[in-house]
Amino acid sequence: MNFKETLDTNSIFELVAKAAHKLDVRAYVVGGFVRDLILKRPSKDIDIVCVGSGIELAELVAQESGIEGINLAVFKNFGTAMLNIDGWEVEFVGARRESYNRDSRKPIVEDGTLEDDQNRRDFTINAMAISLNTNDFGELLDPFDGIADLRRKIIRTPLEPAITFSDDPLRMMRAVRFASQLTFDIHPDTFDALLAMKDRIEIISKERITEELNKIILSKVPSYGFKLLDACGLLNLIFPEFCNLKGIETEEGKGHKDNFYHTLQVLDNVAPNTDDLWLRWAAILHDIAKPATKRFDKQKGWTFHGHEDLGAKMVKPIFENMRLPLNEKMRFIKKLVRLHLRPIALSKEIITDSALRRLLYEAGEDLEALMKLCRADITSKNGEKVKKYLRNFDIVERKLKEVEESDKLRQFQPVITGELIMETFGIQPSKEVGIIKIAVREAILEGIITNNMESGMPFMIEEGKKLGLVPINS
């Protein structure tokens, strides 16, 4: 199979081919670019392997490109170089063979042939190469029949899978990630090796594991990847809190839904509506505290009171353990986990302006994300029940819009500030200032006063008098 016509549409390959010819080395485009080319998937990354120095080839390509100030990054310790050309990330490396010590995924690297380089690849679909050499330009080199595995939609290792995963256990996460991204099956022998070698994941850093997990989460149908992780035993090793959601208990003939599969359904429901990784994480964590809050009541059946508040508290330790960012992304998820029941409750009852104001105030700029999560959280098998909830959500959203337009609570800042309180009563920072601020805020949210000076000042003064304070200009 020859891809010359396809390669000719991108001048980068001709540039690399000419530079390789000048250096008298053989060069190939390999890995993900070849896979995605055959699958007709978009890609902006090109990996070039040469039988020689990848750094020297990259330096000559940069020189021959004629692009002034071209961005060339050289990583001598790894023998690699990176070029950015016309929006393409082009990585160069010399062909190599690898061997491993059992206690490390860092290989002992030696110069090698193209065959050596293909042997060290993780999966057959990533071990294909296309020649950039004059005598066979565009020819596909596929020693492990990766193109057949693409057609059969199979993830399979080129060599014995147990050795492949023992050498570099991160490849186990990558197997699931590619299966999830491409909606492929994992070959039975490869899956058996996942089961057998799963404990080797312990030598992999949390950061690398989470990087792969995030790519699974961003898959089109992320539940598929999670089910594979669960089936091979990896999920319990990398994310035990999620596995704790599994199972159904029955008391006096009353059972609850399996919150593991419910959560996966919520994740799949939200996925078509957002590529935001952190909103998808909110879907994963929204019920994470249900196992800890599960109780059986003879009248009410199974309850999970307070799981939203405890779940919000669990976000930070989970993020710390997984080396996820402890910044505004984490705070966004904590907010959505804490608030995820509020719109659902509003959809079941008579909606008061006060309740709408409070939701607007607490959700702020994240209201749309919260509503996406809440809509995704409706997973009943009763189609009519789902439609009823969604219709009620439409009503809630319409009323939220009406209240927001009149009260502007998204960017809610009471006009009665702490500084104004201290100036009015001639006091220093104190608990009284905080008490008055809270009273003013609550009065605005309850609709007792409006958020302006004319309404707020008299209320503030009366609240101050209740605390024994006297306005200095009275």
C-alpha positions as CSV (number, residue, x, y, z in Angstrom):
1,M,0.0,0.0,0.0
2,N,1.4,3.4,-1.0
3,F,0.5,6.8,0.3
4,K,2.7,8.9,-2.0
5,E,-0.3,11.0,-3.4
6,T,-1.4,11.8,0.2
7,L,2.1,12.7,1.4
8,D,2.5,14.9,-1.6
9,T,-0.3,17.2,-0.4
10,N,1.9,18.2,2.6
11,S,5.2,19.9,1.8
12,I,6.6,18.9,5.2
13,F,7.2,15.3,4.0
14,E,9.1,16.4,0.9
15,L,11.2,18.7,3.1
16,V,12.1,15.9,5.5
17,A,12.8,13.5,2.6
18,K,15.2,15.9,1.0
19,A,17.0,16.6,4.3
20,A,17.3,12.8,5.0
21,H,18.7,12.3,1.5
22,K,21.4,15.0,2.1
23,L,22.4,13.3,5.4
24,D,22.3,9.9,3.7
25,V,19.9,8.5,6.4
26,R,16.6,6.6,6.0
27,A,13.5,8.4,7.4
28,Y,10.0,7.3,8.0
29,V,6.8,8.8,9.3
30,V,5.5,6.5,12.1
31,G,2.9,5.9,14.8
32,G,-0.2,8.0,15.4
33,F,0.0,10.0,12.2
34,V,0.0,6.8,10.1
35,R,-2.9,5.3,12.1
36,D,-5.0,8.5,11.9
37,L,-4.2,8.9,8.2
38,I,-5.6,5.4,7.5
39,L,-8.6,6.1,9.8
40,K,-9.2,9.5,8.2
41,R,-9.0,11.1,11.6
42,P,-7.7,14.7,12.0
43,S,-4.1,15.0,13.3
44,K,-1.6,17.8,13.7
45,D,1.2,15.7,15.1
46,I,3.9,14.0,12.9
47,D,6.5,11.6,14.3
48,I,9.6,11.1,12.2
49,V,12.0,8.2,12.8
50,C,15.3,8.1,11.1
51,V,18.0,5.4,11.1
52,G,20.6,7.9,12.4
53,S,20.5,11.1,14.4
54,G,17.0,12.5,14.8
55,I,18.4,15.8,16.1
56,E,20.7,16.3,13.1
57,L,17.8,15.6,10.8
58,A,15.6,18.1,12.6
59,E,18.3,20.7,12.5
60,L,18.8,20.3,8.7
61,V,15.0,20.4,8.1
62,A,14.8,23.7,10.1
63,Q,17.7,25.1,8.1
64,E,16.2,24.0,4.7
65,S,12.7,25.2,5.5
66,G,13.6,28.8,4.9
67,I,11.3,29.8,7.7
68,E,12.9,32.7,9.6
69,G,12.9,32.2,13.4
70,I,11.5,28.6,13.1
71,N,10.9,27.1,16.5
72,L,13.3,24.2,17.0
73,A,13.4,22.5,20.4
74,V,16.2,20.0,21.0
75,F,16.1,17.4,23.9
76,K,19.6,15.9,23.9
77,N,19.0,13.7,26.9
78,F,16.3,11.9,25.0
79,G,17.8,12.2,21.5
80,T,14.7,14.0,20.2
81,A,13.9,17.3,18.6
82,M,10.6,19.1,17.9
83,L,9.7,21.5,15.1
84,N,6.6,23.6,14.7
85,I,5.9,24.1,10.9
86,D,2.7,25.6,9.6
87,G,0.8,24.5,12.7
88,W,2.2,21.0,12.6
89,E,4.1,19.6,15.6
90,V,6.9,17.5,14.0
91,E,9.0,15.3,16.3
92,F,12.2,13.7,15.2
93,V,14.0,10.7,16.9
94,G,16.6,8.2,15.9
95,A,15.5,4.5,15.5
96,R,16.2,2.7,18.7
97,R,15.9,-0.5,20.6
98,E,14.8,-0.6,24.3
99,S,15.3,-2.9,27.3
100,Y,13.8,-2.5,30.7
101,N,14.6,-3.1,34.4
102,R,11.6,-4.6,36.3
103,D,11.4,-1.7,38.8
104,S,11.3,1.1,36.2
105,R,9.5,2.0,33.1
106,K,12.5,4.1,31.9
107,P,14.1,2.0,29.2
108,I,17.8,1.4,28.5
109,V,18.0,2.9,25.0
110,E,20.4,1.9,22.2
111,D,20.6,2.9,18.5
112,G,18.6,0.5,16.4
113,T,17.0,-0.3,13.1
114,L,13.6,0.5,11.9
115,E,12.6,-3.0,12.8
116,D,13.8,-2.5,16.3
117,D,11.9,0.7,16.5
118,Q,8.6,-0.9,15.4
119,N,9.1,-3.8,17.8
120,R,9.2,-1.4,20.8
121,R,5.9,0.2,19.8
122,D,2.9,-0.3,22.1
123,F,0.2,-1.6,19.7
124,T,0.1,-2.9,16.1
125,I,-1.9,0.1,15.0
126,N,0.8,2.4,16.2
127,A,3.7,0.3,14.8
128,M,3.1,1.1,11.1
129,A,5.5,3.3,9.2
130,I,5.5,5.1,5.8
131,S,8.8,5.5,4.0
132,L,10.1,9.0,3.1
133,N,13.0,7.6,1.1
134,T,13.5,8.0,-2.7
135,N,13.4,4.4,-3.7
136,D,10.0,3.6,-1.9
137,F,8.5,7.0,-1.0
138,G,5.0,6.6,0.4
139,E,5.3,2.8,0.9
140,L,3.5,1.4,4.0
141,L,5.7,-0.8,6.2
142,D,3.4,-2.9,8.5
143,P,5.3,-5.9,10.0
144,F,2.5,-6.7,12.5
145,D,-0.5,-6.3,10.2
146,G,-1.7,-3.2,12.0
147,I,-3.9,-2.2,9.1
148,A,-5.9,-5.5,9.5
149,D,-6.3,-4.6,13.2
150,L,-7.6,-1.2,12.2
151,R,-10.1,-2.8,9.9
152,R,-11.1,-5.3,12.6
153,K,-11.1,-2.5,15.3
154,I,-8.7,-4.4,17.5
155,I,-6.1,-3.2,20.1
156,R,-3.3,-5.7,20.1
157,T,0.4,-5.5,21.2
158,P,3.1,-6.2,18.5
159,L,5.0,-8.6,20.8
160,E,4.0,-10.8,23.7
161,P,1.5,-8.6,25.7
162,A,2.6,-9.6,29.2
163,I,6.2,-8.5,28.4
164,T,4.9,-5.4,26.7
165,F,2.9,-4.3,29.8
166,S,5.5,-5.5,32.3
167,D,8.2,-3.4,30.5
168,D,6.0,-0.3,30.5
169,P,2.8,-0.6,32.5
170,L,1.5,2.8,31.3
171,R,0.7,0.9,28.1
172,M,-2.1,-0.8,30.0
173,M,-3.8,2.6,30.4
174,R,-3.0,3.4,26.8
175,A,-4.6,0.2,25.6
176,V,-7.9,1.3,27.3
177,R,-7.5,4.8,26.2
178,F,-7.1,3.9,22.5
179,A,-10.0,1.4,22.8
180,S,-12.2,4.2,24.3
181,Q,-11.1,6.9,21.8
182,L,-11.5,4.6,18.7
183,T,-14.3,2.4,20.1
184,F,-12.2,-0.6,19.4
185,D,-12.1,-4.0,21.2
186,I,-9.0,-5.2,23.1
187,H,-7.7,-8.5,21.7
188,P,-8.4,-11.4,24.2
189,D,-4.7,-12.2,24.6
190,T,-3.9,-8.5,25.3
191,F,-6.9,-8.2,27.7
192,D,-5.7,-11.3,29.6
193,A,-2.3,-9.6,30.0
194,L,-4.1,-6.5,31.4
195,L,-5.7,-8.7,34.0
196,A,-2.4,-10.5,34.8
197,M,-0.2,-7.4,34.9
198,K,-2.5,-4.8,36.4
199,D,-0.6,-4.5,39.7
200,R,2.5,-3.3,37.7
201,I,0.6,0.1,37.4
202,E,1.9,0.9,40.8
203,I,5.3,1.9,39.4
204,I,3.7,4.5,37.2
205,S,3.5,8.1,38.4
206,K,0.1,9.5,39.3
207,E,0.6,12.3,36.8
208,R,1.0,9.9,33.8
209,I,-1.9,7.7,34.9
210,T,-4.2,10.7,35.2
211,E,-3.1,12.1,31.8
212,E,-4.3,8.9,30.2
213,L,-7.5,8.8,32.4
214,N,-8.3,12.4,31.2
215,K,-8.1,11.3,27.6
216,I,-10.5,8.5,28.4
217,I,-12.9,10.9,30.0
218,L,-12.7,13.1,26.9
219,S,-13.7,10.1,24.7
220,K,-17.0,10.3,22.7
221,V,-18.5,7.5,24.9
222,P,-16.3,7.7,28.1
223,S,-18.2,5.0,29.9
224,Y,-16.7,2.4,27.6
225,G,-13.2,3.2,28.8
226,F,-14.3,3.1,32.5
227,K,-16.0,-0.3,32.0
228,L,-12.8,-1.7,30.5
229,L,-10.7,-0.2,33.3
230,D,-13.1,-1.9,35.8
231,A,-13.2,-5.2,34.0
232,C,-9.4,-5.6,34.0
233,G,-9.0,-4.4,37.6
234,L,-7.2,-1.2,36.9
235,L,-9.9,1.1,38.0
236,N,-9.9,-0.1,41.6
237,L,-6.1,0.5,41.7
238,I,-6.2,4.0,40.3
239,F,-9.6,5.3,41.4
240,P,-11.0,3.2,44.3
241,E,-13.5,5.9,45.3
242,F,-15.3,5.4,42.0
243,C,-15.4,1.6,42.4
244,N,-17.0,2.1,45.8
245,L,-20.2,3.3,44.0
246,K,-20.8,-0.2,42.6
247,G,-23.5,-2.5,43.8
248,I,-27.1,-2.6,44.9
249,E,-28.4,-3.3,48.4
250,T,-31.9,-4.5,49.2
251,E,-33.8,-4.1,52.5
252,E,-37.4,-5.1,53.0
253,G,-37.8,-5.5,49.3
254,K,-36.5,-2.0,48.5
255,G,-33.4,-1.5,46.5
256,H,-31.5,1.5,45.2
257,K,-29.9,1.9,41.7
258,D,-26.3,1.0,41.1
259,N,-24.6,4.4,41.5
260,F,-21.6,3.2,39.5
261,Y,-23.5,2.6,36.3
262,H,-25.8,5.6,37.0
263,T,-22.7,7.9,37.2
264,L,-21.4,6.4,33.9
265,Q,-24.7,7.1,32.3
266,V,-24.6,10.7,33.6
267,L,-21.0,11.0,32.1
268,D,-22.2,9.7,28.8
269,N,-25.2,12.0,28.9
270,V,-23.2,15.1,29.4
271,A,-20.4,14.2,26.9
272,P,-22.3,15.1,23.7
273,N,-23.0,18.6,25.2
274,T,-19.5,19.5,26.3
275,D,-15.8,18.9,25.6
276,D,-15.0,20.6,28.9
277,L,-12.9,18.1,30.9
278,W,-13.8,19.6,34.2
279,L,-17.6,19.5,33.6
280,R,-17.1,15.8,32.7
281,W,-15.2,15.4,36.0
282,A,-18.1,17.0,37.8
283,A,-20.4,14.3,36.3
284,I,-18.0,11.6,37.6
285,L,-17.9,13.1,41.1
286,H,-21.4,14.3,41.6
287,D,-22.5,11.3,43.6
288,I,-19.1,10.2,44.9
289,A,-20.2,10.4,48.5
290,K,-23.3,8.2,48.2
291,P,-21.6,5.1,49.6
292,A,-20.7,7.1,52.8
293,T,-24.1,8.6,53.2
294,K,-26.3,5.6,52.4
295,R,-28.9,4.8,55.0
296,F,-32.1,2.7,55.0
297,D,-35.3,4.2,56.4
298,K,-38.4,2.0,56.8
299,Q,-40.7,4.7,55.5
300,K,-38.5,6.5,53.0
301,G,-36.4,3.5,51.8
302,W,-32.8,4.2,50.8
303,T,-31.5,7.8,51.4
304,F,-28.3,9.6,50.7
305,H,-28.8,12.7,52.8
306,G,-26.0,15.2,52.5
307,H,-24.1,13.4,49.8
308,E,-23.8,16.6,47.8
309,D,-22.0,18.4,50.7
310,L,-19.7,15.5,51.6
311,G,-19.1,14.9,47.9
312,A,-17.9,18.5,47.5
313,K,-15.5,17.9,50.5
314,M,-14.1,14.8,48.8
315,V,-13.1,16.6,45.6
316,K,-9.9,18.1,47.0
317,P,-8.4,14.8,48.4
318,I,-9.3,13.0,45.2
319,F,-7.6,15.8,43.1
320,E,-4.6,15.7,45.4
321,N,-4.2,12.0,45.0
322,M,-4.6,12.1,41.3
323,R,-2.3,15.2,40.9
324,L,-5.1,17.2,39.3
325,P,-4.9,21.0,39.6
326,L,-5.9,22.4,43.0
327,N,-7.1,25.7,41.4
328,E,-10.3,27.2,40.0
329,K,-11.0,24.0,38.0
330,M,-11.2,22.1,41.3
331,R,-13.3,24.8,42.9
332,F,-15.7,24.7,39.8
333,I,-16.2,21.0,40.4
334,K,-16.7,21.4,44.1
335,K,-19.4,24.0,43.4
336,L,-21.2,21.8,40.9
337,V,-21.1,18.7,43.2
338,R,-22.4,20.8,46.1
339,L,-25.2,22.4,44.0
340,H,-26.2,19.5,41.7
341,L,-29.4,18.7,43.6
342,R,-30.7,22.3,43.8
343,P,-32.2,22.6,40.3
344,I,-33.7,19.1,40.6
345,A,-35.4,20.1,43.8
346,L,-36.7,23.3,42.2
347,S,-38.1,21.3,39.3
348,K,-40.3,19.3,41.8
349,E,-41.8,22.1,43.8
350,I,-43.5,25.5,43.4
351,I,-40.6,27.8,42.5
352,T,-40.2,30.9,44.6
353,D,-38.2,33.9,43.5
354,S,-36.2,33.6,46.7
355,A,-35.0,30.1,45.8
356,L,-34.2,31.2,42.2
357,R,-32.2,34.2,43.6
358,R,-30.2,31.9,45.9
359,L,-29.4,29.5,43.0
360,L,-28.3,32.4,40.8
361,Y,-26.2,33.8,43.5
362,E,-24.5,30.6,44.4
363,A,-24.0,29.2,40.9
364,G,-22.9,32.6,39.4
365,E,-21.2,32.2,36.1
366,D,-21.3,28.4,36.3
367,L,-25.1,28.2,36.1
368,E,-25.2,26.9,32.5
369,A,-22.7,24.2,33.4
370,L,-24.7,23.2,36.4
371,M,-27.9,22.9,34.4
372,K,-26.1,20.7,31.8
373,L,-25.0,18.4,34.7
374,C,-28.5,18.4,36.1
375,R,-30.1,17.5,32.8
376,A,-27.5,14.7,32.4
377,D,-28.4,13.4,35.9
378,I,-31.9,12.3,34.8
379,T,-31.3,8.7,34.0
380,S,-34.6,7.0,34.7
381,K,-35.6,4.0,32.5
382,N,-39.1,5.5,32.4
383,G,-39.0,7.7,29.3
384,E,-42.1,9.7,30.3
385,K,-40.5,10.5,33.7
386,V,-37.4,11.8,32.0
387,K,-39.5,14.0,29.6
388,K,-41.4,15.3,32.6
389,Y,-38.2,16.3,34.5
390,L,-36.7,17.9,31.4
391,R,-39.9,19.9,30.8
392,N,-39.7,21.1,34.4
393,F,-36.1,22.1,33.9
394,D,-37.2,24.2,30.9
395,I,-39.5,26.0,33.3
396,V,-36.8,26.5,35.9
397,E,-34.4,27.8,33.3
398,R,-37.0,30.2,31.9
399,K,-37.7,31.6,35.4
400,L,-34.0,31.8,36.2
401,K,-33.6,33.9,33.1
402,E,-36.4,36.2,34.2
403,V,-35.0,36.7,37.7
404,E,-31.5,37.2,36.4
405,E,-32.7,39.9,34.0
406,S,-34.4,41.8,36.7
407,D,-32.0,41.3,39.6
408,K,-28.6,40.8,37.9
409,L,-27.5,38.2,40.5
410,R,-24.8,36.5,38.4
411,Q,-22.3,39.2,39.4
412,F,-24.0,39.8,42.7
413,Q,-22.3,42.4,44.9
414,P,-24.4,44.1,47.5
415,V,-24.1,47.9,47.4
416,I,-23.8,47.8,51.2
417,T,-20.2,47.0,51.6
418,G,-18.1,46.3,54.7
419,E,-16.4,49.7,54.2
420,L,-19.7,51.5,54.1
421,I,-20.9,49.7,57.3
422,M,-17.7,50.7,59.2
423,E,-17.9,54.3,57.9
424,T,-21.6,54.6,58.9
425,F,-21.2,53.4,62.4
426,G,-17.6,54.6,63.0
427,I,-16.3,51.1,63.8
428,Q,-13.3,49.0,62.9
429,P,-13.4,45.5,61.2
430,S,-15.3,43.3,63.6
431,K,-17.8,40.4,63.8
432,E,-20.6,43.1,63.8
433,V,-19.6,44.1,60.3
434,G,-19.9,40.5,59.1
435,I,-23.3,40.0,60.8
436,I,-24.7,43.1,59.1
437,K,-23.3,42.1,55.7
438,I,-24.9,38.7,55.9
439,A,-28.2,40.2,57.0
440,V,-28.2,42.6,54.0
441,R,-27.3,39.8,51.6
442,E,-30.1,37.5,53.0
443,A,-32.6,40.3,52.8
444,I,-31.8,41.0,49.1
445,L,-32.0,37.3,48.3
446,E,-35.3,36.9,50.1
447,G,-36.7,39.9,48.2
448,I,-37.2,41.9,51.4
449,I,-35.1,44.8,50.0
450,T,-33.6,45.6,46.6
451,N,-29.9,45.9,45.9
452,N,-29.7,49.7,45.9
453,M,-28.8,52.5,48.4
454,E,-32.3,53.7,48.8
455,S,-33.5,50.3,50.0
456,G,-30.3,49.1,51.6
457,M,-29.2,52.0,53.8
458,P,-32.3,52.1,56.1
459,F,-32.1,48.3,56.4
460,M,-28.4,48.4,57.3
461,I,-29.0,51.0,59.9
462,E,-31.8,49.1,61.6
463,E,-29.6,45.9,61.6
464,G,-26.8,47.9,63.2
465,K,-29.2,49.3,65.9
466,K,-30.1,45.7,66.8
467,L,-26.4,45.2,67.7
468,G,-26.3,48.4,69.7
469,L,-24.5,50.4,67.0
470,V,-25.4,54.1,66.4
471,P,-24.8,55.8,63.0
472,I,-22.2,58.6,63.6
473,N,-24.3,61.1,61.7
474,S,-27.6,60.5,63.3
